[in-house]
């Protein structure tokens, strides 16, 4: 007769299954965060990789809002002055 943990079944089999689950789960989580980090770094560098200067993002948003008519010329000028541009 074999002691517990050396045959089929028992605590050894449960521990081995748990360790396998933790190993593969950890790899999947690590892969998820790696892909997410790569996607985020790709989005940030895409604008400057094309040769066009990225500029000040706040000023770009301000220009877009003015172009869409969301703010008046006076508001645009004041906000641009506040941004130091």
Secondary structure, 3 states (H helix, E strand, C coil): CCCCCCCCCCHHHHHHHHHHHHHHHHHHHHHHHHHHHHHHHHHHHHHHHCCCCCCCHHHHHHHHHHHHCCCCHHHHHHHHHHHCC
